[in-house]
Amino acid sequence: AVMENANTQITSIQNNQAAIEQYVVQFQSFARKTAESIICMAEVVFKAKQELRKLDSKGDKAHEHFSRFCEAIGYNKKTSTIRKLEQIGEMAGMLKSHADKLPNTWTTLYTLSQLGGNVLEQMIDQGHVAASITAKEATALLAAQRGQTSKTDKQAKVKISLDANQDVERVEDDGFS
């Protein structure tokens, strides 16, 4: 009876673990799809700006096509959201190929996109950028890449330093310094 009870507990634990793993897979799938959707939305904004501005330059400025597009999607063309989406959209090709390793928030994607394609791709390949990166960590990474210290870096107590080879080291501050 003891052995049967132990086997039942083991089976129960295995079933619970399988359920947890199933939810993890589902969650990660949706997180990746969200990142991909943001990148695709951004690509639409970037392409719309490129193409619709061509119409404006042909003398049809009275209609301001890109402005009308932005209004139709619920934004003013001068908002920070449109600016962020344009930046992300400009790098959409590279970002799409790494969507499973990117965060699913457009502000953090925008911050990472400011690193530039080559640097960001290197950071992803080296494992320094992952889907779990926070906005504070991305801001600190950008500041470090630019040789600056950001307020966010200090607030998050995360220090990221770059050496001459652009390798990134993440050091958690224990708060005792």
Sine and cosine of phi, psi and omega as CSV:
sin_phi,cos_phi,sin_psi,cos_psi,sin_omega,cos_omega
0.00,0.00,-0.61,0.79,0.02,-1.00
-0.90,0.43,-0.68,0.73,-0.02,-1.00
-0.91,0.42,-0.65,0.76,0.01,-1.00
-0.90,0.43,-0.66,0.75,0.04,-1.00
-0.89,0.45,-0.66,0.75,0.03,-1.00
-0.90,0.44,-0.67,0.74,0.03,-1.00
-0.90,0.44,-0.63,0.78,0.04,-1.00
-0.89,0.45,-0.67,0.74,0.02,-1.00
-0.90,0.43,-0.67,0.74,0.02,-1.00
-0.88,0.47,-0.71,0.70,0.03,-1.00
-0.87,0.49,-0.67,0.75,0.01,-1.00
-0.89,0.45,-0.69,0.73,0.02,-1.00
-0.90,0.44,-0.69,0.73,0.02,-1.00
-0.89,0.46,-0.66,0.75,0.04,-1.00
-0.91,0.42,-0.66,0.76,0.04,-1.00
-0.89,0.45,-0.68,0.73,0.01,-1.00
-0.90,0.44,-0.66,0.76,0.03,-1.00
-0.89,0.46,-0.64,0.77,0.03,-1.00
-0.90,0.43,-0.69,0.72,0.02,-1.00
-0.87,0.49,-0.73,0.68,-0.01,-1.00
-0.87,0.49,-0.62,0.79,0.03,-1.00
-0.89,0.46,-0.70,0.72,0.03,-1.00
-0.91,0.40,-0.61,0.79,0.04,-1.00
-0.88,0.48,-0.73,0.69,0.01,-1.00
-0.87,0.49,-0.70,0.71,0.02,-1.00
-0.88,0.47,-0.72,0.69,-0.01,-1.00
-0.87,0.49,-0.75,0.66,-0.02,-1.00
-0.89,0.45,-0.58,0.82,0.05,-1.00
-0.89,0.45,-0.71,0.70,0.02,-1.00
-0.93,0.36,-0.58,0.82,0.05,-1.00
-0.89,0.46,-0.69,0.73,0.04,-1.00
-0.89,0.45,-0.70,0.71,0.01,-1.00
-0.89,0.46,-0.59,0.81,0.04,-1.00
-0.91,0.42,-0.72,0.70,0.05,-1.00
-0.86,0.50,-0.70,0.71,0.02,-1.00
-0.88,0.48,-0.67,0.74,0.00,-1.00
-0.90,0.44,-0.68,0.74,0.04,-1.00
-0.88,0.48,-0.71,0.71,0.01,-1.00
-0.88,0.47,-0.67,0.74,0.01,-1.00
-0.92,0.39,-0.66,0.75,0.08,-1.00
-0.87,0.50,-0.69,0.73,0.00,-1.00
-0.90,0.44,-0.63,0.78,0.03,-1.00
-0.89,0.45,-0.63,0.78,0.04,-1.00
-0.88,0.47,-0.71,0.71,0.01,-1.00
-0.88,0.47,-0.71,0.70,0.00,-1.00
-0.87,0.49,-0.75,0.66,-0.01,-1.00
-0.91,0.40,-0.64,0.77,0.02,-1.00
-0.87,0.50,-0.69,0.73,0.01,-1.00
-0.88,0.47,-0.72,0.69,-0.01,-1.00
-0.86,0.50,-0.77,0.64,-0.10,-0.99
-0.97,0.23,-0.68,0.74,-0.06,-1.00
-0.95,0.31,-0.50,0.87,0.07,-1.00
-0.92,0.39,-0.47,0.88,0.06,-1.00
-0.89,0.45,-0.62,0.78,0.04,-1.00
-0.90,0.44,-0.65,0.76,0.02,-1.00
-0.90,0.44,-0.59,0.81,-0.05,-1.00
-0.96,0.27,-0.19,0.98,0.03,-1.00
-1.00,0.01,0.31,0.95,0.08,-1.00
1.00,-0.08,0.05,1.00,-0.02,-1.00
-0.99,-0.14,0.64,0.77,-0.11,-0.99
-0.91,0.42,-0.39,0.92,-0.03,-1.00
-0.86,0.50,-0.43,0.90,-0.04,-1.00
-1.00,-0.04,-0.35,0.94,-0.01,-1.00
0.62,0.78,0.96,0.29,-0.13,-0.99
-0.84,0.55,-0.70,0.71,-0.02,-1.00
-0.91,0.41,-0.61,0.79,0.04,-1.00
-0.88,0.48,-0.68,0.73,0.01,-1.00
-0.92,0.40,-0.63,0.77,0.07,-1.00
-0.85,0.52,-0.76,0.65,-0.02,-1.00
-0.86,0.52,-0.71,0.71,0.03,-1.00
-0.87,0.48,-0.63,0.78,-0.02,-1.00
-0.91,0.41,-0.46,0.89,0.04,-1.00
-0.99,-0.12,0.10,0.99,0.14,-0.99
1.00,-0.06,0.37,0.93,-0.02,-1.00
-0.72,-0.70,0.43,-0.90,0.21,-0.98
-1.00,0.09,0.63,-0.78,-0.07,-1.00
-0.89,0.45,-0.27,0.96,-0.04,-1.00
-0.99,-0.12,0.08,1.00,-0.03,-1.00
-0.96,0.28,0.38,-0.93,0.04,-1.00
-0.91,0.41,-0.49,0.87,0.02,-1.00
-0.88,0.47,-0.72,0.69,0.02,-1.00
-0.90,0.44,-0.67,0.74,0.02,-1.00
-0.87,0.48,-0.69,0.72,0.02,-1.00
-0.91,0.42,-0.70,0.71,0.01,-1.00
-0.90,0.44,-0.61,0.79,0.06,-1.00
-0.87,0.50,-0.72,0.70,-0.01,-1.00
-0.89,0.46,-0.71,0.70,0.03,-1.00
-0.90,0.44,-0.70,0.71,-0.02,-1.00
-0.88,0.48,-0.55,0.83,0.02,-1.00
-0.89,0.45,-0.49,0.87,-0.02,-1.00
-0.97,-0.26,0.28,0.96,-0.14,-0.99
-0.82,0.57,-0.66,0.75,-0.03,-1.00
-0.83,0.56,-0.77,0.63,0.00,-1.00
-0.93,0.36,-0.67,0.74,-0.05,-1.00
-0.90,0.44,-0.64,0.77,0.00,-1.00
-0.86,0.51,-0.61,0.79,-0.05,-1.00
-0.95,0.32,-0.21,0.98,0.00,-1.00
-0.85,-0.53,0.33,0.94,-0.12,-0.99
-0.83,0.56,-0.53,0.85,-0.01,-1.00
-0.95,0.32,-0.22,0.98,-0.01,-1.00
-0.93,-0.37,0.19,0.98,-0.06,-1.00
-0.91,-0.41,0.47,-0.89,0.03,-1.00
-0.93,0.38,0.36,-0.93,-0.04,-1.00
-0.96,-0.28,0.64,0.77,0.12,-0.99
-0.76,-0.65,0.69,-0.73,-0.11,-0.99
-0.96,0.29,-0.46,0.89,0.05,-1.00
-0.92,0.40,-0.67,0.74,0.02,-1.00
-0.94,0.34,-0.64,0.77,0.08,-1.00
-0.87,0.50,-0.66,0.75,0.04,-1.00
-0.88,0.48,-0.73,0.68,0.01,-1.00
-0.85,0.52,-0.72,0.69,0.01,-1.00
-0.91,0.42,-0.58,0.81,-0.02,-1.00
-0.91,0.41,-0.39,0.92,0.03,-1.00
-0.94,0.34,-0.25,0.97,0.07,-1.00
-0.93,0.38,-0.39,0.92,-0.09,-1.00
1.00,-0.05,0.47,-0.88,-0.10,-0.99
-0.85,0.53,-0.75,0.66,-0.07,-1.00
-0.91,0.42,-0.72,0.69,-0.02,-1.00
-0.92,0.40,-0.71,0.71,-0.01,-1.00
-0.88,0.47,-0.70,0.71,0.00,-1.00
-0.88,0.47,-0.65,0.76,0.04,-1.00
-0.89,0.45,-0.69,0.72,0.01,-1.00
-0.88,0.47,-0.64,0.77,0.03,-1.00
-0.91,0.41,-0.75,0.66,-0.03,-1.00
-0.88,0.48,-0.54,0.84,0.00,-1.00
-1.00,0.09,-0.05,1.00,0.04,-1.00
0.99,0.12,0.22,0.98,-0.01,-1.00
-1.00,0.07,-0.27,0.96,0.08,-1.00
-0.85,-0.52,0.79,-0.61,0.01,-1.00
-0.65,-0.76,0.20,-0.98,-0.02,-1.00
-0.83,0.56,-0.44,0.90,-0.05,-1.00
-1.00,0.06,0.02,1.00,-0.02,-1.00
-0.89,0.46,0.68,-0.73,-0.01,-1.00
-1.00,-0.03,0.25,-0.97,0.05,-1.00
-0.87,0.49,-0.64,0.77,0.01,-1.00
-0.89,0.45,-0.68,0.74,0.01,-1.00
-0.92,0.39,-0.64,0.77,0.03,-1.00
-0.91,0.43,-0.66,0.76,0.04,-1.00
-0.90,0.44,-0.66,0.75,0.03,-1.00
-0.91,0.42,-0.63,0.78,0.03,-1.00
-0.89,0.45,-0.70,0.71,0.03,-1.00
-0.89,0.46,-0.71,0.71,0.01,-1.00
-0.88,0.48,-0.68,0.73,0.00,-1.00
-0.91,0.42,-0.63,0.78,0.01,-1.00
-0.91,0.42,-0.53,0.85,0.02,-1.00
-1.00,0.03,-0.02,1.00,0.00,-1.00
0.97,0.24,0.47,0.88,-0.03,-1.00
-0.87,-0.48,0.17,-0.99,0.17,-0.99
-0.88,-0.47,0.78,-0.63,-0.02,-1.00
-0.99,-0.14,0.40,-0.92,0.10,-1.00
-0.87,0.49,-0.65,0.76,0.00,-1.00
-0.87,0.49,-0.64,0.77,0.01,-1.00
-0.86,0.52,-0.71,0.71,-0.01,-1.00
-0.93,0.38,-0.67,0.74,-0.02,-1.00
-0.90,0.43,-0.64,0.77,-0.03,-1.00
-0.99,0.16,-0.17,0.99,-0.05,-1.00
0.81,0.58,0.63,0.77,0.06,-1.00
-0.89,-0.45,0.81,-0.59,0.02,-1.00
-0.90,-0.43,0.78,-0.62,0.02,-1.00
-0.82,-0.57,0.82,-0.57,-0.01,-1.00
-0.87,-0.50,0.57,-0.82,0.01,-1.00
-0.93,-0.38,0.70,-0.71,0.13,-0.99
-0.99,-0.11,-0.09,-1.00,-0.07,-1.00
-0.88,0.48,-0.42,0.91,-0.01,-1.00
-1.00,0.01,0.13,0.99,-0.02,-1.00
0.91,0.41,0.32,0.95,0.10,-1.00
-0.96,0.29,0.57,-0.82,-0.05,-1.00
-0.92,-0.39,0.70,-0.72,0.09,-1.00
-0.84,-0.54,0.79,-0.61,0.01,-1.00
-0.98,-0.22,0.83,-0.56,-0.03,-1.00
-0.84,-0.54,0.84,-0.54,0.06,-1.00
-0.99,0.13,0.79,-0.62,0.01,-1.00
-0.99,0.12,0.79,-0.61,-0.01,-1.00
-0.99,0.15,-0.05,1.00,0.05,-1.00
0.99,0.11,0.05,1.00,-0.03,-1.00
-1.00,-0.09,-0.02,1.00,-0.03,-1.00
-1.00,-0.07,0.00,0.00,0.00,0.00
